Amino acid sequence: MALIIHDLGGEDAISEMERGLVQRVATQQVAIEKLEAQFAQEGAADDKQLDLHQRLSNTLRRNQEALGLKRRAKDITPTLDQYMAEQSGA
């Protein structure tokens, strides 16, 4: 969740509704990754597992689109005072 929130600009940049979607996205990603690990370990997947994977993937994509798939820029540039303080300490 923390990485997704960071991509969205940080805790201060998201609404409570977005936070709920972030939780769903994180849960769906974990579920998909668990299925994929199972596929890799077993060397195959049955039709029911593939159907679940497809449905989770599609729901994940829709939720990601609702959040916005693009990264939001976050200004991490130090202020002039911060920069000068860093330089004087060096």
Secondary structure, DSSP 8 states (H G I E B T S, - for coil): -HHHHHHTT-GGG--HHHHHHHHHHHHHHHHHHHHHHHHHHHT---HHHHHHHHHHHHHHHHHHHHH-SS---------HHHHHHHHHH-
